[in-house]
């Protein structure tokens, strides 16, 4: 009874025993745990972990799950005990928790640090045990023979419901599944410091706790080359598109090269993405498809083929919830005309398609909101895809040469700032005979203004005559 009182004090943070001493000694807690688990019934859950060589994934997963059990988002009150995780209590070691099931029943939870492999399905999956030692207050008054009989009758997972443990264990398993996908993501992002490799089965299992929602669509316009080129041949458009994607995302090692994760470490603030004039207003999916399939009108490339947002970017995180527990990992998947695309599929792009980007979430519903970091990543991806689209526009107009119209010039000049272009500035100076010196065109010249105007006129005449320059507007020339 004293041991029960001591351990429950950790829940209420009283931590004082009958003698008034501060109760924070892990050895004392270990002694109390040993006394109670002898009287308890045990049920067990196997929690999935990653195979050997997964870098920091297992350590991260372990801490995510233990932190969740003492967080405010966990539906049952639990306290982590101060016992050394490597100290053997009975035949068990690991992280220990105390949890009150109701006023009469408590459960001591042991989360093992030891991995073991199960080959039931031939995949050699890795697990760790979580044991629930549950004891009611009436068991503390029974004789040893009665206690032994009750333990034999009530131990095992089949009696979880009787002790009220099954709902708690189910909640732990649900949270652990989400943490499995988050640990995979965090280990991948930390792979430069702690190299990680994953089996295809581990990746598939971790991703089953995520759903993928469509967030961006980009029509990619390309002459049909499928009849002229073989299936394994890469195209320039495919390589450029993959380069844009890989500026932010990498494929998961060990996967089928069709799942990407966000790897950039330093992200600018989301407002910086609004300065390029790219709208974040949601568009209707059917309008995008109708516009793309409606033929090539004279204004086909006015805005390129911009990447279209098809979700609302509103972060609705409940401030009372633990944000770390809420946010899903940032994995991406791409489809070409509705079919999941691998790296090789993108590299071998040979005809016009609609590229769709899908991001991982935990909650799937008709209307959902994304966490703020997701919106920032998607904004940057949208900006990169729009740059790729504008480069496609310039590639097409580059072959028109002297036949470019005034409207064409406007479209070109509108798309150039959206691309990865290089700006080179050189000071413009003219020789003024009156002062026998070179004068910058940006400085006032007073009485020498006419000579400056004449110099500028000579410059524009030469640009007009040059075979590689075309006058686009009054103060701009295109160099082909």
Secondary structure, 3 states (H helix, E strand, C coil): CHHHHHHHHHHHCCCECCCCCECCCHHHHHHHHHHHHCCCEEEEEEEEECCCCCCCHHHHHHHHHHHHHCCCCCCCCEEECCCCCCCCECCECCEEEEEECCCCEEEEEEECCCCEEECCCCCCEEEEEEEEEEEEHHHHHCCHHHHHHHHHHHCCHHHHHHHCCHHHHHHHHHHHHHHHHHHHHHHHHCCCCCCCCCCHHHHHHHHCCCEEEEEEEEEECCCCCCCCCCCCCCCHHHHHHHHHHHCCEEECCCCCCCCEEECCCCCCCHHHHHHHCCCCCCCCHHHHHHHHHCCCCCCCCCCCCCCEECCCCCCCCCCCCCHHHHCCCCEEEEEECCEECCHHHHHCCCCCEEEEEEEEECCCCCCCCCCHHHHHHHHHHHHHHHHHHHHHHHHHHHCCHHHCCHHHHHHHHHHHCCCCCCCCCCCCEEEECCCCEEEECCCCCHHHHHHHHHHHHHHHHHHHHCCCEEEEECCEEEEC
